[in-house]
């Protein structure tokens, strides 16, 4: 059950931008899965930080702090 949050084409761009000449479909899918897991974790921590600060709005500073 894969959620379509980030397109596979974006994964290929990231990998090719890092120097890969060719990228398999399995590599794109694996990269997508890992990045989405990390993003969901950071988003959850950022929401908690915003709530702790008494805000409903998540700010860029919350994301940056949550990613550390």
N, CA, C and O atoms as a GROMACS GRO file, in nm:
protein
  272
    1UNK      N    1   0.084  -0.118   0.000
    1UNK     CA    2   0.000   0.000   0.000
    1UNK      C    3   0.089   0.125   0.000
    1UNK      O    4   0.128   0.174   0.106
    2UNK      N    5   0.121   0.175  -0.115
    2UNK     CA    6   0.208   0.290  -0.127
    2UNK      C    7   0.127   0.417  -0.149
    2UNK      O    8   0.043   0.424  -0.239
    3UNK      N    9   0.153   0.516  -0.065
    3UNK     CA   10   0.088   0.646  -0.083
    3UNK      C   11   0.166   0.723  -0.188
    3UNK      O   12   0.290   0.721  -0.188
    4UNK      N   13   0.098   0.790  -0.277
    4UNK     CA   14   0.163   0.866  -0.384
    4UNK      C   15   0.187   1.010  -0.338
    4UNK      O   16   0.123   1.102  -0.389
    5UNK      N   17   0.278   1.028  -0.243
    5UNK     CA   18   0.306   1.162  -0.194
    5UNK      C   19   0.413   1.231  -0.278
    5UNK      O   20   0.400   1.348  -0.313
    6UNK      N   21   0.518   1.158  -0.311
    6UNK     CA   22   0.630   1.214  -0.387
    6UNK      C   23   0.641   1.133  -0.516
    6UNK      O   24   0.646   1.010  -0.512
    7UNK      N   25   0.646   1.200  -0.630
    7UNK     CA   26   0.653   1.126  -0.757
    7UNK      C   27   0.788   1.056  -0.776
    7UNK      O   28   0.891   1.105  -0.730
    8UNK      N   29   0.786   0.943  -0.844
    8UNK     CA   30   0.908   0.867  -0.871
    8UNK      C   31   1.004   0.947  -0.959
    8UNK      O   32   1.125   0.932  -0.947
    9UNK      N   33   0.950   1.031  -1.045
    9UNK     CA   34   1.036   1.113  -1.131
    9UNK      C   35   1.126   1.204  -1.048
    9UNK      O   36   1.240   1.230  -1.085
   10UNK      N   37   1.075   1.251  -0.935
   10UNK     CA   38   1.155   1.336  -0.847
   10UNK      C   39   1.272   1.256  -0.788
   10UNK      O   40   1.381   1.310  -0.768
   11UNK      N   41   1.248   1.129  -0.760
   11UNK     CA   42   1.355   1.044  -0.705
   11UNK      C   43   1.466   1.026  -0.809
   11UNK      O   44   1.584   1.028  -0.778
   12UNK      N   45   1.424   1.007  -0.933
   12UNK     CA   46   1.521   0.992  -1.041
   12UNK      C   47   1.604   1.119  -1.057
   12UNK      O   48   1.725   1.112  -1.078
   13UNK      N   49   1.540   1.235  -1.049
   13UNK     CA   50   1.612   1.363  -1.061
   13UNK      C   51   1.715   1.377  -0.950
   13UNK      O   52   1.828   1.420  -0.974
   14UNK      N   53   1.677   1.341  -0.828
   14UNK     CA   54   1.768   1.350  -0.714
   14UNK      C   55   1.888   1.258  -0.735
   14UNK      O   56   2.002   1.299  -0.716
   15UNK      N   57   1.861   1.134  -0.773
   15UNK     CA   58   1.969   1.037  -0.792
   15UNK      C   59   2.061   1.076  -0.908
   15UNK      O   60   2.183   1.064  -0.898
   16UNK      N   61   2.002   1.122  -1.018
   16UNK     CA   62   2.083   1.165  -1.132
   16UNK      C   63   2.161   1.291  -1.099
   16UNK      O   64   2.274   1.309  -1.144
   17UNK      N   65   2.101   1.378  -1.020
   17UNK     CA   66   2.170   1.499  -0.977
   17UNK      C   67   2.289   1.469  -0.886
   17UNK      O   68   2.379   1.550  -0.871
   18UNK      N   69   2.287   1.350  -0.825
   18UNK     CA   70   2.396   1.307  -0.739
   18UNK      C   71   2.502   1.228  -0.815
   18UNK      O   72   2.599   1.180  -0.758
   19UNK      N   73   2.480   1.215  -0.948
   19UNK     CA   74   2.583   1.152  -1.030
   19UNK      C   75   2.548   1.019  -1.094
   19UNK      O   76   2.628   0.965  -1.171
   20UNK      N   77   2.429   0.964  -1.066
   20UNK     CA   78   2.391   0.836  -1.125
   20UNK      C   79   2.363   0.854  -1.274
   20UNK      O   80   2.294   0.948  -1.314
   21UNK      N   81   2.417   0.764  -1.356
   21UNK     CA   82   2.389   0.770  -1.499
   21UNK      C   83   2.254   0.708  -1.532
   21UNK      O   84   2.179   0.760  -1.614
   22UNK      N   85   2.225   0.597  -1.465
   22UNK     CA   86   2.098   0.528  -1.485
   22UNK      C   87   2.042   0.492  -1.349
   22UNK      O   88   2.116   0.469  -1.254
   23UNK      N   89   1.908   0.487  -1.339
   23UNK     CA   90   1.842   0.458  -1.212
   23UNK      C   91   1.733   0.354  -1.237
   23UNK      O   92   1.647   0.374  -1.324
   24UNK      N   93   1.736   0.245  -1.163
   24UNK     CA   94   1.634   0.141  -1.179
   24UNK      C   95   1.503   0.183  -1.112
   24UNK      O   96   1.502   0.270  -1.025
   25UNK      N   97   1.395   0.120  -1.155
   25UNK     CA   98   1.264   0.147  -1.094
   25UNK      C   99   1.264   0.109  -0.946
   25UNK      O  100   1.204   0.178  -0.864
   26UNK      N  101   1.333  -0.001  -0.913
   26UNK     CA  102   1.340  -0.043  -0.772
   26UNK      C  103   1.416   0.058  -0.688
   26UNK      O  104   1.382   0.082  -0.572
   27UNK      N  105   1.520   0.118  -0.745
   27UNK     CA  106   1.596   0.219  -0.672
   27UNK      C  107   1.511   0.343  -0.646
   27UNK      O  108   1.514   0.400  -0.538
   28UNK      N  109   1.434   0.384  -0.748
   28UNK     CA  110   1.345   0.500  -0.731
   28UNK      C  111   1.241   0.473  -0.623
   28UNK      O  112   1.214   0.559  -0.540
   29UNK      N  113   1.183   0.353  -0.624
   29UNK     CA  114   1.081   0.317  -0.525
   29UNK      C  115   1.140   0.312  -0.385
   29UNK      O  116   1.077   0.357  -0.289
   30UNK      N  117   1.262   0.257  -0.372
   30UNK     CA  118   1.327   0.248  -0.241
   30UNK      C  119   1.358   0.387  -0.187
   30UNK      O  120   1.338   0.416  -0.069
   31UNK      N  121   1.409   0.473  -0.274
   31UNK     CA  122   1.442   0.610  -0.235
   31UNK      C  123   1.316   0.684  -0.190
   31UNK      O  124   1.317   0.754  -0.089
   32UNK      N  125   1.207   0.667  -0.264
   32UNK     CA  126   1.079   0.730  -0.232
   32UNK      C  127   1.031   0.685  -0.094
   32UNK      O  128   0.988   0.768  -0.013
   33UNK      N  129   1.038   0.556  -0.068
   33UNK     CA  130   0.992   0.501   0.060
   33UNK      C  131   1.072   0.559   0.176
   33UNK      O  132   1.015   0.599   0.278
   34UNK      N  133   1.203   0.563   0.162
   34UNK     CA  134   1.290   0.613   0.269
   34UNK      C  135   1.265   0.762   0.294
   34UNK      O  136   1.253   0.805   0.409
   35UNK      N  137   1.258   0.840   0.187
   35UNK     CA  138   1.239   0.985   0.202
   35UNK      C  139   1.102   1.015   0.263
   35UNK      O  140   1.091   1.105   0.347
   36UNK      N  141   0.999   0.941   0.223
   36UNK     CA  142   0.866   0.965   0.279
   36UNK      C  143   0.861   0.930   0.428
   36UNK      O  144   0.795   0.999   0.506
   37UNK      N  145   0.931   0.823   0.469
   37UNK     CA  146   0.935   0.787   0.611
   37UNK      C  147   1.003   0.897   0.692
   37UNK      O  148   0.954   0.936   0.798
   38UNK      N  149   1.115   0.947   0.641
   38UNK     CA  150   1.188   1.054   0.709
   38UNK      C  151   1.102   1.180   0.715
   38UNK      O  152   1.095   1.246   0.819
   39UNK      N  153   1.036   1.214   0.604
   39UNK     CA  154   0.952   1.334   0.598
   39UNK      C  155   0.835   1.325   0.696
   39UNK      O  156   0.802   1.424   0.762
   40UNK      N  157   0.773   1.209   0.705
   40UNK     CA  158   0.661   1.192   0.799
   40UNK      C  159   0.707   1.207   0.942
   40UNK      O  160   0.636   1.264   1.024
   41UNK      N  161   0.826   1.157   0.974
   41UNK     CA  162   0.881   1.170   1.109
   41UNK      C  163   0.908   1.316   1.142
   41UNK      O  164   0.871   1.364   1.249
   42UNK      N  165   0.972   1.387   1.050
   42UNK     CA  166   1.001   1.529   1.070
   42UNK      C  167   0.872   1.609   1.082
   42UNK      O  168   0.861   1.697   1.168
   43UNK      N  169   0.775   1.580   0.997
   43UNK     CA  170   0.648   1.653   1.001
   43UNK      C  171   0.578   1.634   1.136
   43UNK      O  172   0.526   1.729   1.193
   44UNK      N  173   0.578   1.512   1.187
   44UNK     CA  174   0.515   1.485   1.316
   44UNK      C  175   0.582   1.562   1.428
   44UNK      O  176   0.514   1.618   1.515
   45UNK      N  177   0.716   1.565   1.427
   45UNK     CA  178   0.787   1.640   1.530
   45UNK      C  179   0.764   1.791   1.515
   45UNK      O  180   0.754   1.862   1.616
   46UNK      N  181   0.754   1.840   1.392
   46UNK     CA  182   0.730   1.982   1.369
   46UNK      C  183   0.592   2.023   1.418
   46UNK      O  184   0.576   2.132   1.474
   47UNK      N  185   0.493   1.939   1.398
   47UNK     CA  186   0.357   1.967   1.447
   47UNK      C  187   0.357   1.975   1.599
   47UNK      O  188   0.294   2.064   1.657
   48UNK      N  189   0.428   1.884   1.664
   48UNK     CA  190   0.437   1.887   1.811
   48UNK      C  191   0.504   2.016   1.858
   48UNK      O  192   0.461   2.075   1.958
   49UNK      N  193   0.608   2.059   1.788
   49UNK     CA  194   0.676   2.184   1.824
   49UNK      C  195   0.583   2.304   1.810
   49UNK      O  196   0.580   2.392   1.895
   50UNK      N  197   0.507   2.307   1.702
   50UNK     CA  198   0.412   2.418   1.680
   50UNK      C  199   0.306   2.419   1.791
   50UNK      O  200   0.274   2.525   1.845
   51UNK      N  201   0.253   2.302   1.822
   51UNK     CA  202   0.150   2.295   1.928
   51UNK      C  203   0.209   2.338   2.062
   51UNK      O  204   0.145   2.408   2.140
   52UNK      N  205   0.332   2.295   2.089
   52UNK     CA  206   0.398   2.331   2.214
   52UNK      C  207   0.416   2.483   2.224
   52UNK      O  208   0.410   2.540   2.334
   53UNK      N  209   0.436   2.548   2.109
   53UNK     CA  210   0.452   2.694   2.106
   53UNK      C  211   0.317   2.765   2.105
   53UNK      O  212   0.312   2.888   2.099
   54UNK      N  213   0.207   2.689   2.110
   54UNK     CA  214   0.075   2.749   2.113
   54UNK      C  215   0.024   2.793   1.976
   54UNK      O  216  -0.064   2.878   1.966
   55UNK      N  217   0.079   2.734   1.870
   55UNK     CA  218   0.039   2.770   1.734
   55UNK      C  219  -0.028   2.652   1.664
   55UNK      O  220   0.000   2.536   1.695
   56UNK      N  221  -0.116   2.684   1.570
   56UNK     CA  222  -0.175   2.582   1.484
   56UNK      C  223  -0.094   2.571   1.354
   56UNK      O  224  -0.099   2.470   1.285
   57UNK      N  225  -0.021   2.677   1.322
   57UNK     CA  226   0.055   2.685   1.198
   57UNK      C  227   0.196   2.630   1.219
   57UNK      O  228   0.266   2.671   1.311
   58UNK      N  229   0.236   2.538   1.132
   58UNK     CA  230   0.372   2.486   1.133
   58UNK      C  231   0.457   2.581   1.048
   58UNK      O  232   0.423   2.611   0.934
   59UNK      N  233   0.567   2.627   1.106
   59UNK     CA  234   0.655   2.722   1.038
   59UNK      C  235   0.782   2.651   0.991
   59UNK      O  236   0.813   2.540   1.033
   60UNK      N  237   0.854   2.719   0.904
   60UNK     CA  238   0.980   2.666   0.855
   60UNK      C  239   1.078   2.638   0.967
   60UNK      O  240   1.153   2.541   0.962
   61UNK      N  241   1.077   2.724   1.068
   61UNK     CA  242   1.168   2.704   1.182
   61UNK      C  243   1.134   2.576   1.257
   61UNK      O  244   1.223   2.511   1.312
   62UNK      N  245   1.005   2.538   1.261
   62UNK     CA  246   0.966   2.412   1.324
   62UNK      C  247   1.024   2.293   1.248
   62UNK      O  248   1.072   2.197   1.307
   63UNK      N  249   1.018   2.302   1.115
   63UNK     CA  250   1.070   2.195   1.030
   63UNK      C  251   1.220   2.182   1.051
   63UNK      O  252   1.272   2.071   1.068
   64UNK      N  253   1.290   2.295   1.050
   64UNK     CA  254   1.436   2.292   1.066
   64UNK      C  255   1.475   2.236   1.202
   64UNK      O  256   1.568   2.156   1.212
   65UNK      N  257   1.404   2.277   1.306
   65UNK     CA  258   1.434   2.228   1.440
   65UNK      C  259   1.402   2.078   1.451
   65UNK      O  260   1.478   2.003   1.513
   66UNK      N  261   1.292   2.037   1.393
   66UNK     CA  262   1.251   1.896   1.400
   66UNK      C  263   1.346   1.806   1.322
   66UNK      O  264   1.356   1.687   1.352
   67UNK      N  265   1.414   1.860   1.222
   67UNK     CA  266   1.504   1.777   1.141
   67UNK      C  267   1.639   1.755   1.206
   67UNK      O  268   1.718   1.673   1.158
   68UNK      N  269   1.667   1.826   1.314
   68UNK     CA  270   1.798   1.812   1.381
   68UNK      C  271   1.801   1.689   1.468
   68UNK      O  272   1.902   1.661   1.532
   0.00000   0.00000   0.00000
